[in-house]
Amino acid sequence: MKNGHIFNLVSFAIGASPKFTEGLSVDEWNSVYAWADKQLLLGVVYNAVKRLPMELQPPQELTFQWASEAETIAGLNKRMNEEAVRLTSLFEAEGVATAILKGQANSRLYFSPWLRQPGDIDIWVDGGRARVCELLKKLNLVEGAKFTRHHVHLAKGTFAFSVEVHFLPSSGCFNPLASRRLQAYLNAEIRELSRVPEGFYVPSLKFALVMQLAHIQTHFYERGVGLRQLMDYYYLLKKSSPEEREEVAKVLKKLHLHQICEAVMWVLLLIFNLDREFMLCMPDPVRGNVLLDAILDGGNFGFYRELESHCSPYRFVAKRFRSLKLLKFNFWEAVFYELLYLRRLIVSIPTRIRLRKLSLRGVE
């Protein structure tokens, strides 16, 4: 299955291309379905399928399966919106400001808010780490939760969906100087909240454009990034004003995010036919193809990366070579990513010895 056919179908699905005329075989349609599933774009691509003339549609059995998946995705989005409102009300009753990040805040920007495949619910809660943790304890939400440097992942079953409560608006960057500047900007910008018709609060588009680009960069260096995150960014850009894009473009240079921005713009141009007027910078085909290769190889958050199927020593060496290659992508981000990895490796030595395991993958 050629990537060009898939890219054209995605572009047609979101209305960026007027038509799709390729006649695909049964095997090719099965490949398209598997690819869309891997990238969490089943709902979006189904919008193209149902708009095709009968002679160009997939086999009937696959079309019915696809329609069922799309209906399930729509139902999940509606339930997640309800849960986001419930979370908002829960913290609002305690007198603290909140904002839904990414996920359901993004889905409402799509051509159909029900077609974006949801993941978990990310909610920012004002007050800083100590106050937020104290509040979660008061609400009996601490038991079984996992604490990271920027959020608390609530225990499974606490709510209908997986929930991450953020006391920092972003996980930041690997470069500590860039990360401090990023957090300072986001902490100031997140105060500009709006309550949307769905019933929860969302931050400004400027905040989302900066934060989610940093989020894409982090996942690109760590586990991997999927096309759904790039589609989210496409809709953020399409809904933003020229003034907002101009301000964000200046901020990205100060935060050393212009390299990942150049790569993202290239992917958005290639796959989504993004008009130049919506771009934050000139697209870079060199960095863009590095990002695109990672997207196509790994799918959603890198879960399908071929590298993950190999043994631990092979993965270790391959990842170190990948980091060396990424020095050309963003030198300081790659350096600090490796330093952080080295620190984690050293800290994990006692656990490895105790468990007599070379790899801690899959160990909680």
Backbone torsions as a table, in degrees:
resi	resn	phi	psi	omega
1	MET	NA	125.1	-178.3
2	LYS	-79.3	138.4	178.5
3	ASN	-60.8	-32.4	-179.0
4	GLY	-58.3	-40.4	178.3
5	HIS	-62.8	-44.3	-178.8
6	ILE	-65.5	-44.7	179.6
7	PHE	-60.9	-40.7	178.8
8	ASN	-64.2	-37.4	-180.0
9	LEU	-68.0	-40.7	177.5
10	VAL	-63.6	-44.4	179.3
11	SER	-61.4	-40.0	177.3
12	PHE	-66.5	-37.5	-178.1
13	ALA	-60.5	-38.0	-176.9
14	ILE	-95.7	3.5	177.2
15	GLY	84.5	9.6	179.2
16	ALA	-80.8	-17.9	173.2
17	SER	-124.4	140.9	-173.3
18	PRO	-73.1	-24.3	-176.8
19	LYS	-156.5	164.5	175.4
20	PHE	-134.0	117.1	-171.2
21	THR	-115.1	-2.2	-178.0
22	GLU	-70.2	132.4	173.4
23	GLY	-91.0	116.2	-175.3
24	LEU	-102.1	145.8	177.2
25	SER	-76.9	171.9	178.1
26	VAL	-59.3	-45.2	179.6
27	ASP	-63.3	-39.0	179.5
28	GLU	-66.5	-40.0	176.7
29	TRP	-64.8	-38.5	176.5
30	ASN	-63.3	-36.0	177.3
31	SER	-67.8	-39.5	177.6
32	VAL	-62.5	-43.7	179.6
33	TYR	-61.4	-46.6	-179.7
34	ALA	-62.6	-39.9	179.2
35	TRP	-64.9	-45.3	179.9
36	ALA	-64.0	-36.5	177.1
37	ASP	-65.0	-42.7	179.8
38	LYS	-63.0	-34.1	-178.0
39	GLN	-96.4	4.6	-177.0
40	LEU	56.8	45.6	179.7
41	LEU	-123.9	22.0	-177.6
42	LEU	-59.1	-44.3	-178.8
43	GLY	-64.9	-43.4	-178.8
44	VAL	-65.9	-47.7	-177.7
45	VAL	-67.6	-28.4	176.5
46	TYR	-61.8	-28.9	177.0
47	ASN	-61.3	-31.8	175.3
48	ALA	-73.1	-43.8	-177.3
49	VAL	-56.7	-47.4	-175.4
50	LYS	-73.3	-14.8	178.8
51	ARG	-92.5	-9.0	-179.1
52	LEU	-74.7	148.4	172.0
53	PRO	-62.6	154.3	-173.0
54	MET	-52.5	-39.4	-175.4
55	GLU	-70.7	-15.8	-179.7
56	LEU	-104.2	-3.2	-176.5
57	GLN	-75.8	161.5	177.4
58	PRO	-65.6	171.1	174.5
59	PRO	-55.5	149.2	-172.7
60	GLN	-57.2	-41.6	-178.7
61	GLU	-61.1	-44.5	179.0
62	LEU	-67.5	-37.9	178.6
63	THR	-62.3	-42.5	178.4
64	PHE	-63.4	-42.4	178.7
65	GLN	-62.2	-42.5	-179.4
66	TRP	-64.0	-43.6	179.1
67	ALA	-61.5	-39.0	178.0
68	SER	-64.1	-42.2	178.0
69	GLU	-62.4	-43.1	180.0
70	ALA	-62.1	-39.4	178.7
71	GLU	-65.5	-40.1	177.7
72	THR	-63.2	-43.0	179.4
73	ILE	-61.4	-42.5	178.5
74	ALA	-61.1	-43.8	178.8
75	GLY	-63.9	-40.0	178.3
76	LEU	-63.1	-41.4	179.4
77	ASN	-61.8	-42.9	179.8
78	LYS	-63.9	-42.5	178.8
79	ARG	-67.6	-36.9	179.5
80	MET	-68.5	-36.6	174.6
81	ASN	-60.7	-42.7	178.5
82	GLU	-62.3	-40.9	179.7
83	GLU	-69.7	-35.5	176.7
84	ALA	-64.0	-38.5	176.6
85	VAL	-66.2	-40.6	178.5
86	ARG	-61.5	-44.1	178.0
87	LEU	-63.0	-43.7	179.0
88	THR	-58.7	-46.4	-179.6
89	SER	-64.9	-36.9	-179.6
90	LEU	-60.5	-47.3	-179.2
91	PHE	-79.0	-30.2	178.4
92	GLU	-63.0	-35.4	178.3
93	ALA	-65.1	-21.9	178.1
94	GLU	-92.2	2.3	175.3
95	GLY	79.4	24.5	179.6
96	VAL	-117.5	148.1	179.2
97	ALA	-78.8	147.0	178.3
98	THR	-138.7	163.9	173.5
99	ALA	-151.2	136.8	173.7
100	ILE	-82.2	125.8	-178.3
101	LEU	-103.2	145.8	175.2
102	LYS	54.2	-133.6	175.5
103	GLY	18.9	-107.0	-174.8
104	GLN	-69.5	-22.2	174.1
105	ALA	-69.5	-33.1	178.1
106	ASN	-78.5	-40.3	-173.3
107	SER	-59.5	-31.8	-178.7
108	ARG	-68.8	-12.6	179.3
109	LEU	-90.8	-13.2	-176.7
110	TYR	-69.6	162.7	177.6
111	PHE	-60.2	-30.0	168.2
112	SER	-134.5	119.8	-176.2
113	PRO	-68.5	-7.8	-176.3
114	TRP	-98.0	-2.9	-174.2
115	LEU	-96.5	-14.4	178.8
116	ARG	-74.4	127.5	178.7
117	GLN	-71.9	119.9	-176.1
118	PRO	-80.9	161.1	175.6
119	GLY	-119.6	-102.6	175.7
120	ASP	-114.5	-177.8	178.6
121	ILE	-107.8	122.0	175.9
122	ASP	-106.6	120.9	179.7
123	ILE	-127.2	125.9	174.9
124	TRP	-86.2	134.1	177.8
125	VAL	-122.5	127.6	-175.8
126	ASP	-70.5	150.9	173.0
127	GLY	127.5	-14.2	-178.4
128	GLY	87.1	169.4	-172.9
129	ARG	-57.1	-52.9	-174.4
130	ALA	-60.4	-46.6	-177.2
131	ARG	-68.3	-40.3	-179.8
132	VAL	-66.3	-42.7	178.6
133	CYS	-64.2	-38.4	176.8
134	GLU	-64.2	-40.3	179.2
135	LEU	-66.4	-41.7	178.4
136	LEU	-63.2	-36.8	177.3
137	LYS	-65.0	-42.6	178.6
138	LYS	-60.7	-36.6	-178.4
139	LEU	-87.8	7.8	179.4
140	ASN	59.0	43.5	-179.0
141	LEU	-114.6	9.3	-174.7
142	VAL	-87.4	-35.7	-174.8
143	GLU	-58.3	125.7	178.9
144	GLY	79.8	-1.6	-179.0
145	ALA	-77.0	154.5	177.0
146	LYS	-112.3	130.4	-175.6
147	PHE	-104.3	131.6	174.5
148	THR	-120.2	-176.4	-177.1
149	ARG	-73.4	-10.3	-179.0
150	HIS	-135.1	-10.1	178.4
151	HIS	-154.3	170.3	174.8
152	VAL	-116.9	120.9	178.1
153	HIS	-91.5	109.5	-176.2
154	LEU	-67.4	152.8	-177.4
155	ALA	-61.9	147.8	177.4
156	LYS	-59.3	138.2	178.7
157	GLY	91.2	-10.1	178.2
158	THR	-63.6	-43.9	174.3
159	PHE	-126.8	175.0	-177.1
160	ALA	-65.1	-24.7	-179.8
161	PHE	-129.4	164.0	175.7
162	SER	-63.1	132.8	-176.1
163	VAL	-127.7	131.9	172.5
164	GLU	-115.1	121.7	178.7
165	VAL	-98.4	114.8	-175.6
166	HIS	-95.1	127.2	170.8
167	PHE	-99.8	-14.5	166.3
168	LEU	-113.9	143.7	-176.4
169	PRO	-71.7	-11.5	-177.5
170	SER	-155.0	155.1	173.7
171	SER	-74.9	-11.7	176.8
172	GLY	84.5	-161.5	178.5
173	CYS	-115.8	169.6	175.4
174	PHE	-77.0	-34.4	174.9
175	ASN	-69.6	112.6	-173.6
176	PRO	-62.1	-34.9	178.2
177	LEU	-65.8	-47.0	177.9
178	ALA	-63.9	-35.5	-178.8
179	SER	-66.8	-42.0	178.7
180	ARG	-62.2	-42.6	179.4
181	ARG	-66.1	-39.4	178.9
182	LEU	-62.4	-49.2	-178.8
183	GLN	-62.7	-38.1	178.9
184	ALA	-63.0	-44.1	179.3
185	TYR	-64.6	-47.3	-176.0
186	LEU	-67.5	-37.4	178.4
187	ASN	-62.7	-33.2	177.8
188	ALA	-77.9	-42.5	-174.2
189	GLU	-73.6	-28.0	-176.1
190	ILE	-70.7	-11.1	176.7
191	ARG	-69.6	-17.4	-179.7
192	GLU	-87.6	81.5	-175.8
193	LEU	-101.7	150.6	176.2
194	SER	-131.8	137.6	174.6
195	ARG	-88.4	123.5	-175.2
196	VAL	-95.9	163.8	-177.8
197	PRO	-55.9	-26.3	179.2
198	GLU	-65.3	-19.9	175.2
199	GLY	109.4	2.7	177.0
200	PHE	-123.4	172.9	-178.7
201	TYR	-97.0	146.2	175.2
202	VAL	-131.5	150.8	175.9
203	PRO	-77.7	176.4	-178.9
204	SER	-68.6	161.5	175.9
205	LEU	-64.8	-33.0	177.2
206	LYS	-61.5	-45.8	177.0
207	PHE	-58.0	-49.8	-175.8
208	ALA	-62.2	-40.3	-178.9
209	LEU	-64.7	-37.2	179.5
210	VAL	-77.9	-50.6	-176.4
211	MET	-61.7	-45.2	-175.9
212	GLN	-73.5	-25.7	173.2
213	LEU	-68.3	-42.2	175.9
214	ALA	-63.0	-37.2	178.4
215	HIS	-64.1	-42.6	176.9
216	ILE	-60.9	-44.2	-179.2
217	GLN	-62.0	-44.4	-179.2
218	THR	-60.4	-47.4	-179.5
219	HIS	-69.0	-31.3	176.8
220	PHE	-60.8	-41.2	-180.0
221	TYR	-78.4	-32.2	-175.8
222	GLU	-92.2	-97.7	-172.1
223	ARG	-81.7	-37.3	-176.9
224	GLY	137.1	166.7	-176.6
225	VAL	-131.6	143.3	-179.2
226	GLY	-108.8	168.5	-176.2
227	LEU	-70.6	-23.9	177.8
228	ARG	-59.9	-39.1	178.2
229	GLN	-64.8	-34.3	177.8
230	LEU	-72.3	-35.4	176.9
231	MET	-66.6	-38.7	174.2
232	ASP	-55.0	-45.0	-177.1
233	TYR	-67.0	-35.2	176.8
234	TYR	-57.5	-46.4	-177.6
235	TYR	-73.2	-30.9	173.7
236	LEU	-61.0	-44.2	179.2
237	LEU	-65.2	-43.2	-177.3
238	LYS	-65.0	-29.0	-179.1
239	LYS	-90.2	-9.9	-177.1
240	SER	-83.0	159.2	178.0
241	SER	-92.0	161.4	176.4
242	PRO	-56.9	-37.8	-179.9
243	GLU	-65.8	-41.3	179.3
244	GLU	-65.0	-43.1	-179.9
245	ARG	-65.9	-37.6	178.9
246	GLU	-63.8	-43.3	179.8
247	GLU	-67.0	-43.4	-179.5
248	VAL	-62.5	-40.4	179.9
249	ALA	-58.2	-40.5	178.5
250	LYS	-67.7	-40.1	-179.3
251	VAL	-65.0	-40.3	-177.1
252	LEU	-61.7	-36.1	177.9
253	LYS	-65.9	-41.3	179.5
254	LYS	-65.8	-30.4	-176.8
255	LEU	-93.7	5.7	-179.9
256	HIS	59.6	37.6	177.2
257	LEU	-108.3	8.9	-175.7
258	HIS	-70.9	-27.3	-179.4
259	GLN	-67.7	-47.1	178.6
260	ILE	-67.2	-31.0	178.1
261	CYS	-64.1	-43.8	178.7
262	GLU	-60.3	-38.4	179.1
263	ALA	-69.2	-43.5	-179.6
264	VAL	-63.3	-41.7	179.6
265	MET	-60.7	-36.7	179.4
266	TRP	-65.3	-44.6	179.9
267	VAL	-64.8	-40.6	179.4
268	LEU	-66.1	-33.6	176.3
269	LEU	-70.2	-44.8	-174.7
270	LEU	-68.9	-43.4	-173.1
271	ILE	-97.4	-40.3	-173.3
272	PHE	-104.8	2.8	-179.7
273	ASN	53.3	41.5	-179.4
274	LEU	-63.6	128.0	178.1
275	ASP	-65.3	145.0	-177.4
276	ARG	-59.4	-30.4	-177.2
277	GLU	-64.0	-21.7	-179.3
278	PHE	-93.3	-4.1	-175.7
279	MET	-79.9	146.3	179.3
280	LEU	-86.5	-17.3	179.7
281	CYS	-163.5	175.5	176.2
282	MET	-71.7	135.5	178.6
283	PRO	-69.9	144.1	179.5
284	ASP	-112.3	109.3	-177.4
285	PRO	-65.6	-28.6	-179.4
286	VAL	-68.8	-56.7	177.1
287	ARG	-64.9	-36.2	-178.5
288	GLY	-61.2	-40.3	179.6
289	ASN	-72.0	-29.2	173.6
290	VAL	-64.3	-45.3	178.0
291	LEU	-64.5	-44.1	-178.7
292	LEU	-62.0	-41.1	178.2
293	ASP	-59.7	-40.5	179.3
294	ALA	-65.8	-39.4	179.3
295	ILE	-64.5	-47.6	-177.0
296	LEU	-70.1	-30.8	-179.3
297	ASP	-76.7	-43.6	-170.0
298	GLY	-100.0	-23.4	-175.7
299	GLY	66.1	-156.0	-175.7
300	ASN	-55.9	115.7	178.5
301	PHE	52.1	26.1	175.2
302	GLY	73.2	14.3	-176.0
303	PHE	-64.9	-20.1	-175.1
304	TYR	-108.3	14.4	-177.5
305	ARG	-60.7	132.0	179.9
306	GLU	-59.4	-31.7	-178.1
307	LEU	-58.8	-33.7	-174.7
308	GLU	-67.9	-17.0	-178.6
309	SER	-83.4	-7.7	-177.4
310	HIS	-89.7	168.7	-179.4
311	CYS	-69.7	162.5	-174.3
312	SER	-57.2	-49.4	179.9
313	PRO	-58.6	-39.9	179.2
314	TYR	-64.4	-45.8	179.9
315	ARG	-60.2	-42.0	-178.6
316	PHE	-60.1	-49.8	-178.3
317	VAL	-65.8	-44.0	-178.5
318	ALA	-62.2	-40.4	-179.8
319	LYS	-67.9	-35.1	178.4
320	ARG	-68.2	-39.1	176.2
321	PHE	-64.7	-38.6	178.2
322	ARG	-61.8	-41.9	179.3
323	SER	-62.9	-37.2	176.9
324	LEU	-62.6	-41.1	178.6
325	LYS	-64.9	-33.2	-177.1
326	LEU	-77.5	-4.5	173.6
327	LEU	-59.6	-32.0	178.7
328	LYS	-76.3	-20.3	-178.5
329	PHE	-76.9	-54.7	175.8
330	ASN	-153.8	99.5	-169.1
331	PHE	-55.0	-55.5	-173.2
332	TRP	-70.3	-33.5	177.1
333	GLU	-64.9	-40.7	179.2
334	ALA	-66.8	-40.8	179.4
335	VAL	-62.3	-49.4	-177.4
336	PHE	-71.6	-26.8	173.4
337	TYR	-63.7	-44.1	179.4
338	GLU	-66.3	-38.1	177.9
339	LEU	-64.5	-39.9	177.5
340	LEU	-66.2	-40.0	177.9
341	TYR	-62.0	-43.2	179.1
342	LEU	-61.1	-41.1	178.8
343	ARG	-62.9	-45.2	178.6
344	ARG	-61.6	-39.6	-179.3
345	LEU	-61.8	-45.5	-179.1
346	ILE	-66.1	-44.3	-178.8
347	VAL	-62.8	-30.8	-176.2
348	SER	-83.2	-6.2	-176.1
349	ILE	-56.8	-47.9	179.1
350	PRO	-57.9	-38.6	179.1
351	THR	-67.1	-40.9	178.5
352	ARG	-62.4	-41.4	179.6
353	ILE	-65.2	-44.2	-178.2
354	ARG	-63.4	-40.6	-178.0
355	LEU	-89.4	-8.1	-177.9
356	ARG	55.4	46.4	-179.3
357	LYS	-127.8	135.1	174.8
358	LEU	-73.2	-41.3	179.5
359	SER	-109.4	140.5	176.7
360	LEU	-103.3	13.7	179.3
361	ARG	-61.4	128.2	179.5
362	GLY	86.5	-3.3	178.3
363	VAL	-94.9	125.7	179.9
364	GLU	-79.6	NA	NA
